[in-house]
Structures are given as structure tokens and as C-alpha cells.
């Protein structure tokens, strides 16, 4: 009896152990892998969709354990004959490998017998790649050859996991693959996505780029991203807002298990479905953005004669001076072939001399350091301002603008007033046609002063990179250079710096971080938007204690739009602002071309919107370009927002 009981127990134990080892074997033969889920969409402030995910059907190959060369050939031939195989992104380097695979005899003939005996197989391979010419590729590889070997190489190199063979299958192509799964071992139709923009290339330089699965992780950040559980073929934002807000936009990857049946064919099961990334709502108003962009491009198209040969950039930024929210950041550039294209990102990356738009900074520095006040007057006469051994410098009206105080000097754009102020800031004493001494440190101090307002410093805009601008050389610190500095013709500034600067002047001295991000959000099953993370206003510098300086500048800017040089920008919205002209010394003369600028805000007594515009190297005939564009921006903003 006892023997029977022992036999039963032994039987049960054997059965249990068998189940245990079967389970263990299944685990060893099962691998887990992850796949990207949808990224969050990007919207403008009114929920117009700007970037989104487009569903695409793919042919994905999951590694087959016992696949043969005949199997691979059959799959590649079937797909080439029955499916559209896109080879547009196949590189010449790829084609060289394909030629090596197709015609070993031809490629081997490129290596001499002596080289074969001297070099290793890898060194011989490198020689072959070097010696295969473009002409050889054309003569020996047809388009169908390229399609075939591209697929063949992908399958042959995929010994574990999976690889996407084709993207963008039509419904007919996807059905055909599904119907022939018996001969297409390991090939399955999968759903995937590609990143798209609603308005093509418009604003793309700001929205940014997402890598494809083929491109995978960028080398510069690959290790960091892998430590965050990205895969080598994960899609990731590599520029613009897509990069800046990767952590918000990227979803949680889905997890799948890959196992094999008795014949070695892959079996894929979902372990976790993952979650979509969160959406982002921008401060941009797309109606304003697209309208201003169109105006800029049309303006550049009208600048078609040879006199406009250096007029290659125009930018305009529309910003809330109290919060830093950017309503529009528009721009266009003309390339060396004369083609004009939208380039909003140039407002952050390109820098220019801004001319008299700088003068508010000079008045701020003068009053801050106590060398002038709102009542200080200087006489702008036909004699100009002359340092011994140099040519006289004048205001735009060589006949002189008369005796002016600080606000009047801004409204009339007096260079002479700024020269006197700069002389005092530099510790000098001016006498007509006599030497002038300026402290070397005056250059650094001026940069510090205008930097408090936003010029010559990074604004902190929420993009991965921004330019600082060019600073005049230390070796060029002559008194005349400092005078040029005081009228905006020494250092260069980006349009976004100009926008932060005019905002500081408008709001009375707070340098606020400009931003494109308004909030992140998700949607419930009913489509109700649920706000997650909101932008917080960030004050980077606060010099509002210099109330007299800002009151004087604001008075001068308002006078400029009522009766001064900026009056064409004024409207029912009651603007305040300052024009700028920076002569460009091109082709040996500074009398033909100049950068044209305008900065301003409205209403003058309670600013709610500010504008900064720069147009590069225009002749006098187009001198009002930025005023015209800025007036358009003001009008469209107030039409919409009152």
C-alpha cells in the first residue's frame, strides 16, 4: 500500500516538474520589445492643430528562427513585384552594399591579387566601397535591383526582434500581404504612424522635427535616451518644440512579447498597450501667424529688382509685453538662388544691427547713471558731431533737428542727442573737432544696461537653441565706435531679443521670458479638454525702479507715433514706437542699403501687445517696410482681440 502511494507521489512530482520546465522553456523562448505610441499633438492657442500623427500601414518582419535564403528571396521578390517599394531614401553607400551582394565577381575584380594577400577581409571590403563608382552603380543596378536587395538586406540582418520593411501600404497592398502570409514568413501588416504638420513647411523651423524609425535616436543624445528606456529605433524630437517638449509629447511605449511556434514562426502578443503623449497648446495664433507670414513673403516678392540683392531677411514678432506670450513669430528668407521661403525660426537664430530702435536703451542708460534726465537738452545742428581726424556725424536731417529733450530726441530720432549722451556715459567731454576720450569700460557697461532690457542676452525662449548676436571687437573700441553703439550700429541683435526689449520698455522695466508653450492637455472620452501643466510667467530681470527712465522713453515713443517718424504705424489702437535705420556698408558705400526696423506697442497707456520687426539691407524706396508690416500686425490683432 505504501509503495502505491509513493508511486502516485512520484508521478505527480514528475508531472509538476514537467509543467515547470515547459513553462520555463516558453519563457526562455519569449522576448519582450517595445514600440512607440502616438505622440501628443501640437495646437495653436485656439486649438488649431499644427502637428499630428498620421496612421500608416507597414510591412514589418519579425525574425524567423529557421529562415532560409530561399525564404528571404521569396519574400523580397514577392514584395518587389506586388507592392510599391520606395527607394527614395536609399543612399549611394547602401547601393554599394547592394552591388556587392548582387555581383561579387565584379566587385572582387576591384581588388588585386597582391591586395587580397596583404589586406584583411574588412580592409578589402573598405577598398571595394571606395572603388565602386557612381557610374558602376548606374550600369549594374536597376531600380528593381535596389528594391530587392534593400528588402533582402533588412531581412537577412534581422536575427532577433523586428524591422520595418515598408511604410505607407495601401489597403490593397496590406490585404495582399495578409492573404499570402504562408509564403511571407515573419511578415505581418502592422499599424504605425508618421509625424505630419497641418500646414506643410510653414512654421516647421519652430515646430521642429521628429526622427523616423529608420533614423532612430540621434547620436548626440543616444546614451541619455537609452537610459530613459527608449529603443534604438524610437522616434524622438530632435529640433524645435518637438525636442523642447519631448518629455510631454512622447507617449509611454507599448510592450509586446515575441515567441515562436513549433515551426519557428514568430507569434506576437500585446503585453501592455502604452499611452499616447500629452498634447501641447501654444501661445501662437495661427490666423495672425499665417497672415503676417503671407504679408512678409509678398513684400519680399515685390523686392525683385537688383537694388534688393542684399534684402534677404524679414522678421516680425508679435508678443504680449506683460506675459511674454508670443502670438506670432514670422519670417522669410531669400536664398542664394533667389528663392523665398518661410523661416520663422530665423527670428531666434539670425541677428542684425537695429539702428535707432536701440535709442531707447541709450536713454535708459543715460537716466539710470544720472548723466541726463527728462529735461536735459542738446542742440542738434547742421554742424553735426565731429571728432578730430574723423568725418562729421549727423542725424537723418543734416540741417539739424534743433534743441531737443530726451523724449523729443526719441520721437525725432536724433543721433546727435545720443552722441552727447554716450559721451557723458563714457566719461568724455565733447568739443567740436577736438579729440574725444571714452572709457574702455563704457562698452561693457552699455551692454550690461541694455542687457537688462533684453538686448545682447539670451531671452530664454523655450526652444532648444537661440543665437546671442555679434558683439563688436575689443580692438574696435574707439570713441567713434561707441557713438555708433549708442545708435544701434555696433552690436547685432535677434528679432526675439528686440521683442523682449520692447516689452521691457512697454511694461516699465521687467524683462520677461518670451514663450511659445501655453499649456499641456489631454482629452477624455467625450472630447473634453483637461489642462495638465500651465506656463508660469518668469521675470528674468526687474529694473522697474528706474521709473523716470521708462516714463521718458514711453513719452518719446508715443510722440513718435503721433507726430514723429513712426506716425504711419499709428491707428485707433493708439500705438507708441520707434523706427530704426542701420546703414550697411556694402560694395564700398553706406549710402544705398540699410536695415529697417520698428519696435512698438499698443495701446500706449496700457500695453497689451508689442511688435518687433527687422528687414535686412533695403534701399530708401522700401524704408517703410517694417512700419507697414507692423501696422498690419497691430490691425489684425485688434480686429480679433479688441
VOGU-3710 file (C-alpha; in Angstrom, 3 decimals, decimal comma):
1> xxxxxxxxxx> 0,000/0,000/0,000  2,814/2,316/0,934  4,532/1,500/-2,370  1,453/2,515/-4,349  1,274/5,844/-2,512  4,950/6,550/-3,255  4,444/5,744/-6,938  1,487/8,148/-7,123  3,513/10,904/-5,455  6,426/10,316/-7,817
11> xxxxxxxxxx> 4,081/10,528/-10,809  2,546/13,777/-9,565  6,016/15,241/-8,928  7,174/14,346/-12,424  4,071/15,919/-13,960  4,577/19,113/-11,901  8,260/19,313/-12,825  7,442/18,782/-16,491  4,939/21,663/-16,403  7,537/23,808/-14,616
21> xxxxxxxxxx> 10,234/23,170/-17,225  7,796/23,596/-20,104  6,843/26,988/-18,647  10,495/27,890/-18,175  11,324/26,859/-21,743  8,485/29,043/-23,047  9,853/31,999/-21,052  13,355/31,471/-22,429  11,943/31,399/-25,963  9,906/34,582/-25,435
31> xxxxxxxxxx> 11,369/38,080/-25,724  9,793/41,415/-24,913  10,091/44,510/-27,070  8,539/47,957/-27,034  7,106/50,186/-29,745  6,359/53,912/-29,860  2,814/55,020/-29,184  1,302/58,182/-30,652  2,949/61,486/-29,743  0,811/64,275/-28,426
41> xxxxxxxxxx> -0,453/66,809/-30,966  0,620/70,462/-31,087  -2,110/73,133/-31,338  -2,237/76,913/-31,556  -3,916/78,947/-28,813  -7,320/78,440/-30,431  -6,854/74,669/-30,767  -5,953/74,651/-34,451  -3,909/71,506/-34,957  -0,380/72,185/-36,197
51> xxxxxxxxxx> 1,459/68,860/-35,714  -0,131/65,429/-35,534  0,310/61,700/-36,154  -0,772/60,133/-39,431  -1,800/56,478/-39,332  0,140/54,325/-41,778  0,169/50,635/-42,599  3,549/48,944/-42,526  5,037/45,619/-43,562  7,039/44,516/-40,527
61> xxxxxxxxxx> 9,319/41,497/-40,462  9,606/39,577/-37,181  12,722/37,396/-37,095  12,031/33,778/-38,059  14,200/31,248/-36,224  14,908/28,885/-39,097  14,507/31,130/-42,116  16,392/30,033/-45,233  17,950/32,028/-48,041  15,208/30,755/-50,351
71> xxxxxxxxxx> 12,595/32,090/-47,906  14,260/35,520/-47,925  14,470/35,554/-51,731  10,789/34,612/-51,998  9,710/37,410/-49,634  11,836/40,048/-51,363  10,720/39,021/-54,864  7,050/38,930/-53,877  7,152/42,421/-52,343  9,064/43,934/-55,267
81> xxxxxxxxxx> 6,535/42,547/-57,749  3,340/43,298/-55,813  3,960/46,278/-53,532  5,276/49,811/-54,045  8,792/49,732/-52,596  10,013/53,301/-52,053  13,767/53,682/-52,626  13,954/57,480/-52,483  15,931/57,456/-49,229  18,381/54,744/-50,294
91> xxxxxxxxxx> 21,864/56,259/-50,175  24,785/55,678/-52,528  26,526/53,919/-49,650  23,586/51,495/-49,403  23,744/50,861/-53,139  27,403/49,890/-52,911  26,487/47,158/-50,447  23,711/46,005/-52,752  26,146/45,758/-55,662  28,498/43,667/-53,511
101> xxxxxxxxxx> 25,588/41,338/-52,748  24,495/41,115/-56,391  27,785/40,837/-58,269  30,600/39,513/-56,112  32,720/38,688/-59,173  32,660/42,294/-60,439  33,405/43,756/-57,028  36,181/41,230/-56,312  37,862/42,285/-59,554  38,411/45,703/-57,994
111> xxxxxxxxxx> 40,977/44,180/-55,616  44,320/42,952/-56,956  45,756/39,557/-56,023  48,516/41,302/-54,116  45,969/43,302/-52,120  43,988/40,144/-51,373  47,057/38,528/-49,872  48,060/41,671/-47,988  44,830/43,028/-46,531  42,282/41,539/-44,163
121> xxxxxxxxxx> 38,754/40,861/-45,374  37,492/44,015/-43,670  40,215/46,124/-45,268  39,394/44,614/-48,663  35,728/45,477/-48,105  36,642/49,102/-47,395  38,714/49,214/-50,598  35,783/47,836/-52,571  33,460/50,508/-51,193  35,992/53,180/-52,089
131> xxxxxxxxxx> 36,458/51,896/-55,645  32,819/51,379/-56,584  31,930/54,446/-58,628  28,583/56,102/-59,258  28,869/55,051/-62,888  29,299/51,408/-61,880  26,177/51,622/-59,744  24,152/53,038/-62,629  25,349/50,368/-65,057  24,895/47,373/-62,760
141> xxxxxxxxxx> 21,935/48,146/-60,503  18,403/48,674/-61,782  15,723/50,227/-59,596  14,223/46,769/-59,074  17,646/45,502/-58,010  17,825/48,260/-55,422  14,327/47,413/-54,179  15,140/43,703/-53,972  18,448/43,994/-52,134  17,151/46,669/-49,766
151> xxxxxxxxxx> 14,482/44,213/-48,586  16,855/41,247/-48,689  19,418/43,059/-46,506  16,825/44,143/-43,948  15,515/40,596/-43,521  18,939/38,973/-43,513  20,240/41,368/-40,841  17,207/40,930/-38,575  18,111/37,887/-36,485  16,026/38,898/-33,481
161> xxxxxxxxxx> 13,182/41,291/-32,798  11,703/43,055/-35,796  12,370/45,522/-38,590  10,000/47,678/-40,656  10,359/46,688/-44,306  7,867/49,094/-45,892  5,798/52,065/-44,776  2,643/53,579/-46,204  0,979/50,449/-47,584  -2,328/50,902/-49,372
171> xxxxxxxxxx> -5,317/48,875/-48,172  -4,966/46,666/-51,278  -1,260/46,057/-50,602  -1,899/45,301/-46,929  -4,632/42,801/-47,861  -2,358/41,123/-50,398  0,359/40,610/-47,792  -2,163/39,210/-45,309  -3,560/36,790/-47,884  -0,082/35,434/-48,637
181> xxxxxxxxxx> 1,210/35,032/-45,101  2,028/31,372/-45,799  4,843/32,307/-48,175  5,787/35,582/-46,437  7,195/34,016/-43,286  7,511/36,515/-40,442  5,993/39,400/-42,436  2,982/41,000/-40,812  0,927/44,103/-41,547  1,243/46,479/-38,591
191> xxxxxxxxxx> -0,239/49,870/-37,798  2,198/52,684/-37,249  2,369/56,464/-37,572  4,377/59,232/-39,142  4,696/62,781/-37,823  2,991/65,352/-40,023  2,340/69,094/-39,993  -1,015/70,546/-40,999  0,441/73,474/-42,938  3,381/71,835/-44,666
201> xxxxxxxxxx> 6,712/73,558/-44,121  5,188/76,707/-42,600  6,452/77,190/-39,043  8,337/73,883/-39,341  11,584/75,522/-38,211  9,873/76,260/-34,884  7,683/73,162/-34,555  10,762/71,036/-35,182  11,494/67,565/-36,497  10,892/64,040/-35,217
211> xxxxxxxxxx> 13,170/61,222/-36,345  11,809/58,314/-38,337  12,182/54,722/-37,153  14,986/54,276/-39,662  16,853/57,311/-38,324  16,237/56,286/-34,719  17,949/58,040/-31,828  20,361/60,906/-32,575  23,971/60,041/-31,749  24,432/63,145/-29,578
221> xxxxxxxxxx> 21,775/62,094/-27,055  21,548/58,358/-27,700  23,010/57,189/-24,360  20,773/59,502/-22,336  17,653/58,408/-24,211  18,517/54,717/-23,923  18,780/55,196/-20,158  15,197/56,509/-20,288  14,002/53,236/-21,880  13,964/54,455/-25,492
231> xxxxxxxxxx> 14,858/51,913/-28,178  17,493/52,435/-30,855  14,721/52,889/-33,445  12,487/55,071/-31,266  11,228/58,278/-32,806  12,274/61,353/-30,883  12,100/65,124/-31,292  15,462/66,453/-32,461  14,736/70,148/-33,039  12,294/72,923/-32,220
241> xxxxxxxxxx> 9,332/72,399/-29,943  9,331/68,668/-30,686  12,696/68,468/-28,907  11,998/71,089/-26,253  8,886/69,283/-25,028  9,857/65,679/-25,813  9,016/64,583/-22,255  5,449/65,860/-22,657  4,801/64,861/-26,265  6,284/61,360/-26,127
251> xxxxxxxxxx> 3,885/58,644/-25,020  4,571/55,571/-22,914  5,730/52,756/-25,246  3,576/49,688/-25,790  5,125/46,336/-24,819  4,832/43,172/-26,882  6,024/39,607/-26,453  7,664/37,732/-29,282  7,639/33,931/-29,129  7,809/31,140/-31,704
261> xxxxxxxxxx> 5,621/28,240/-32,679  6,893/24,725/-33,365  7,895/25,657/-36,917  9,947/28,675/-35,800  7,412/31,275/-36,941  7,022/34,373/-34,764  3,976/34,884/-32,547  3,410/38,471/-31,348  1,143/39,287/-28,374  0,355/42,574/-26,652
271> xxxxxxxxxx> 1,564/42,816/-23,052  0,750/46,497/-22,377  -0,833/48,908/-24,841  1,081/52,018/-23,717  -0,353/55,543/-23,576  -0,441/58,447/-26,026  1,667/61,514/-25,264  0,060/64,684/-23,925  -0,964/67,497/-26,280  0,593/70,946/-26,262
281> xxxxxxxxxx> -1,243/74,216/-26,754  0,900/77,113/-27,980  0,563/80,856/-27,466  0,678/81,272/-31,269  -2,474/82,469/-33,015  -2,305/80,701/-36,368  -4,541/83,242/-38,111  -2,118/86,015/-37,141  0,939/83,868/-37,787  -0,121/82,835/-41,290
291> xxxxxxxxxx> -1,431/86,289/-42,198  1,768/88,079/-41,183  3,894/85,424/-42,902  1,963/85,929/-46,128  2,492/89,694/-45,904  6,229/89,226/-45,354  6,614/86,833/-48,280  4,582/89,074/-50,605  6,721/92,021/-49,546  9,907/90,132/-50,336
301> xxxxxxxxxx> 8,494/89,049/-53,697  7,838/92,688/-54,539  11,516/93,404/-53,824  12,592/91,820/-57,078  14,883/94,332/-58,802  18,677/94,250/-58,480  18,670/97,036/-55,885  17,238/94,466/-53,442  20,085/91,994/-53,954  21,045/92,083/-50,267
311> xxxxxxxxxx> 17,494/92,137/-48,890  17,488/88,521/-47,747  15,619/88,529/-44,422  12,463/89,981/-42,870  11,141/89,016/-39,421  8,314/90,144/-37,177  7,453/89,066/-33,627  4,089/89,854/-32,002  4,209/89,430/-28,229  2,263/90,178/-25,040
321> xxxxxxxxxx> 4,637/92,532/-23,172  3,171/91,607/-19,803  3,377/87,810/-20,026  5,872/87,048/-22,808  3,263/85,042/-24,751  4,178/85,059/-28,454  1,151/85,488/-30,727  3,192/85,367/-33,929  6,829/84,814/-34,811  7,004/85,154/-38,567
331> xxxxxxxxxx> 9,813/85,432/-41,048  11,099/84,703/-44,510  14,491/84,356/-46,140  15,781/84,601/-49,684  18,453/82,048/-50,602  21,410/82,408/-52,975  19,225/81,282/-55,901  16,660/83,988/-55,220  14,068/81,560/-53,835  11,983/82,887/-50,931
341> xxxxxxxxxx> 10,869/80,551/-48,186  9,196/80,815/-44,800  11,648/80,763/-41,868  10,008/81,645/-38,559  12,956/80,130/-36,679  15,206/82,821/-38,112  13,716/85,208/-35,554  15,671/83,297/-32,921  18,815/82,422/-34,888  19,633/85,466/-37,064
351> xxxxxxxxxx> 20,959/88,781/-35,731  21,096/92,289/-37,198  22,125/95,847/-36,406  18,835/97,525/-35,464  19,726/101,203/-35,839  17,724/103,826/-33,986  15,375/101,246/-32,466  18,263/100,899/-29,993  17,991/104,507/-28,803  15,534/103,715/-26,018
361> xxxxxxxxxx> 18,383/101,734/-24,463  20,729/104,716/-24,674  18,194/106,968/-22,920  17,636/104,274/-20,278  21,388/104,056/-19,605  21,758/107,845/-19,531  18,985/108,373/-16,970  19,944/105,274/-14,949  23,508/106,554/-14,485  22,394/110,126/-13,881
371> xxxxxxxxxx> 24,153/111,759/-16,819  20,830/113,059/-18,215  17,219/113,447/-17,070  13,912/114,050/-18,814  14,660/117,775/-19,076  18,218/117,541/-20,398  18,519/119,262/-23,782  21,123/119,084/-26,519  21,278/121,072/-29,739  21,096/119,036/-32,952
381> xxxxxxxxxx> 22,559/121,408/-35,573  23,808/121,314/-39,145  27,364/121,251/-37,797  26,831/117,680/-36,687  29,103/115,928/-34,209  32,791/115,881/-35,153  35,766/114,191/-33,530  39,202/115,383/-34,648  40,511/113,368/-37,590  37,142/111,859/-38,474
391> xxxxxxxxxx> 34,226/112,816/-40,694  31,285/114,600/-39,012  28,306/112,503/-37,891  24,766/113,789/-38,386  21,159/112,975/-37,703  18,928/111,880/-40,590  18,180/115,576/-41,227  21,557/117,131/-41,893  20,046/120,559/-41,480  19,634/119,781/-37,802
401> xxxxxxxxxx> 16,616/118,963/-35,635  17,057/121,835/-33,177  17,185/121,842/-29,406  15,616/118,648/-28,017  14,952/116,977/-24,692  15,177/113,179/-24,277  11,587/112,353/-25,307  11,751/114,711/-28,299  15,072/113,170/-29,321  13,415/109,744/-29,427
411> xxxxxxxxxx> 10,377/110,934/-31,374  12,552/112,730/-33,924  15,320/110,095/-33,820  18,180/112,454/-33,105  21,608/110,864/-33,478  23,285/113,975/-32,069  21,366/113,673/-28,774  22,522/110,067/-28,409  26,135/111,050/-29,172  26,122/113,644/-26,381
421> xxxxxxxxxx> 24,558/111,106/-24,006  27,116/108,452/-24,993  29,966/110,904/-24,438  28,775/111,521/-20,883  28,291/107,778/-20,278  31,883/107,225/-21,454  33,282/109,876/-19,128  34,265/112,161/-22,000  33,956/115,864/-22,763  32,941/116,893/-26,238
431> xxxxxxxxxx> 34,320/119,866/-28,156  33,773/120,261/-31,877  36,661/118,867/-33,990  38,724/118,013/-30,911  39,923/114,591/-29,738  37,376/112,626/-27,707  38,262/110,228/-24,929  35,856/107,408/-23,991  36,474/104,898/-21,186  37,047/101,390/-22,497
441> xxxxxxxxxx> 34,681/100,061/-19,831  31,824/102,126/-21,294  31,261/99,449/-23,941  30,844/96,741/-21,310  28,602/98,917/-19,176  26,351/99,756/-22,113  25,985/96,058/-22,851  25,051/95,384/-19,239  22,494/98,205/-19,292  20,694/97,198/-22,489
451> xxxxxxxxxx> 21,027/93,545/-21,477  18,760/94,351/-18,531  16,116/95,152/-21,137  16,768/92,146/-23,377  19,330/93,214/-25,997  22,506/91,184/-26,442  21,464/88,460/-23,993  19,640/85,195/-24,485  15,942/85,713/-23,929  15,231/82,265/-22,501
461> xxxxxxxxxx> 12,657/81,452/-25,181  11,504/77,830/-24,893  13,401/76,464/-27,891  16,490/74,232/-27,790  18,851/76,942/-29,037  18,958/80,664/-29,702  21,654/82,964/-31,039  23,271/85,650/-28,925  24,207/88,015/-31,731  27,532/89,571/-32,687
471> xxxxxxxxxx> 29,454/91,825/-30,344  31,852/94,438/-31,701  35,514/93,520/-31,309  37,551/94,719/-28,343  40,093/96,036/-30,856  37,424/98,328/-32,296  36,723/100,230/-29,090  37,341/103,686/-30,479  35,278/106,739/-29,435  33,537/106,758/-32,802
481> xxxxxxxxxx> 32,539/103,121/-32,316  30,902/103,971/-29,005  28,910/106,718/-30,694  27,784/104,150/-33,273  26,896/101,796/-30,405  24,537/104,415/-28,979  22,511/104,472/-32,206  22,351/100,713/-32,782  25,158/100,319/-35,326  27,763/98,290/-33,469
491> xxxxxxxxxx> 26,388/95,067/-31,927  23,741/92,861/-33,552  20,512/91,525/-32,034  17,974/88,841/-32,896  14,320/89,702/-33,556  13,291/87,810/-30,410  15,719/89,981/-28,411  14,106/93,035/-29,973  10,703/91,703/-28,871  11,867/91,179/-25,293
501> xxxxxxxxxx> 13,476/94,631/-25,289  10,388/96,486/-26,475  8,299/94,505/-23,980  10,579/95,679/-21,161  10,127/99,282/-22,312  6,366/98,846/-22,610  5,794/97,234/-19,215  8,068/99,618/-17,337  11,232/97,597/-16,786  10,508/93,889/-16,366
511> xxxxxxxxxx> 12,440/91,574/-18,670  10,024/88,698/-19,125  10,888/85,360/-20,684  9,183/85,027/-24,100  7,428/81,706/-24,546  5,540/79,568/-27,052  4,176/76,967/-24,606  0,817/77,825/-23,049  -0,235/74,509/-21,540  -0,308/70,746/-21,961
521> xxxxxxxxxx> -3,624/68,953/-22,001  -5,367/65,680/-22,666  -8,930/64,820/-23,660  -11,434/62,480/-22,057  -13,747/60,107/-23,946  -16,231/62,942/-24,568  -13,550/65,199/-26,052  -13,457/67,495/-23,017  -10,020/69,104/-22,704  -8,272/68,579/-19,387
531> xxxxxxxxxx> -5,456/71,045/-18,645  -2,349/69,467/-17,112  0,600/71,866/-16,984  0,379/75,643/-17,468  3,153/78,105/-18,273  4,203/80,319/-15,394  5,329/83,896/-16,114  9,049/84,248/-15,478  10,648/87,637/-14,799  14,350/87,402/-15,684
541> xxxxxxxxxx> 15,306/90,957/-14,668  13,472/93,795/-12,973  14,697/97,390/-13,295  11,259/98,950/-12,911  12,619/101,121/-10,093  14,028/103,432/-12,782  10,561/104,860/-13,320  11,766/108,185/-14,733  13,708/106,427/-17,485  10,716/104,381/-18,623
551> xxxxxxxxxx> 8,281/107,288/-18,400  10,610/109,353/-20,591  11,074/106,561/-23,138  7,343/105,822/-23,260  6,591/109,520/-23,789  9,114/109,682/-26,632  7,748/106,533/-28,247  4,191/107,838/-28,098  5,245/111,172/-29,585  6,989/109,226/-32,353
561> xxxxxxxxxx> 3,706/107,581/-33,362  1,666/110,800/-33,079  3,876/113,336/-34,809  7,310/111,778/-35,233  8,968/109,349/-37,605  6,712/106,414/-36,635  3,365/108,140/-37,169  2,401/105,936/-40,133  2,111/102,983/-37,676  -0,480/104,700/-35,502
571> xxxxxxxxxx> -4,170/103,812/-35,579  -7,271/103,596/-33,399  -5,280/101,285/-31,135  -3,056/104,292/-30,192  0,446/102,942/-30,633  3,812/104,005/-29,302  7,022/103,049/-31,026  10,408/103,737/-32,548  11,787/103,279/-36,042  15,319/102,189/-36,810
581> xxxxxxxxxx> 17,716/102,531/-39,728  21,154/100,916/-39,688  23,342/101,797/-42,674  25,035/98,799/-44,311  28,460/99,301/-45,839  28,040/97,160/-48,950  30,016/97,438/-52,191  32,112/100,198/-50,634  29,232/102,506/-49,788  26,852/103,028/-46,856
591> xxxxxxxxxx> 24,556/105,379/-48,781  22,358/102,824/-50,563  21,347/99,989/-48,226  20,186/99,915/-44,621  18,472/97,548/-42,200  14,997/98,894/-41,425  13,440/98,268/-38,023  10,402/99,098/-35,953  9,556/98,331/-32,338  6,310/99,406/-30,695
601> xxxxxxxxxx> 3,322/98,549/-28,550  -0,339/99,419/-28,094  -2,316/100,920/-26,521  0,377/103,332/-25,386  -1,163/103,899/-21,923  -1,993/100,247/-21,161  0,089/97,998/-23,449  -1,389/94,613/-24,283  0,568/93,759/-27,420  4,039/94,644/-28,712
611> xxxxxxxxxx> 5,731/94,205/-32,082  9,347/93,976/-33,238  10,241/93,967/-36,928  13,521/93,930/-38,846  14,087/93,965/-42,624  17,590/93,488/-43,930  19,517/95,734/-46,340  16,743/97,701/-48,037  17,117/100,809/-50,180  15,346/104,066/-49,269
621> xxxxxxxxxx> 12,455/103,184/-51,583  11,470/100,409/-49,153  12,368/102,301/-45,989  8,871/101,967/-44,521  8,685/98,164/-44,878  8,687/97,377/-41,155  6,234/100,163/-40,361  3,814/98,786/-42,939  4,147/95,221/-41,645  3,854/96,315/-38,022
631> xxxxxxxxxx> 0,707/98,320/-38,749  -0,790/95,234/-40,397  0,066/93,148/-37,323  -1,482/95,690/-34,947  -4,644/95,970/-37,031  -5,146/92,215/-37,311  -4,520/91,692/-33,597  -7,032/94,334/-32,512  -9,598/93,190/-35,096  -9,568/89,808/-33,387
641> xx> -8,947/90,625/-29,744  -10,436/94,125/-29,452
//
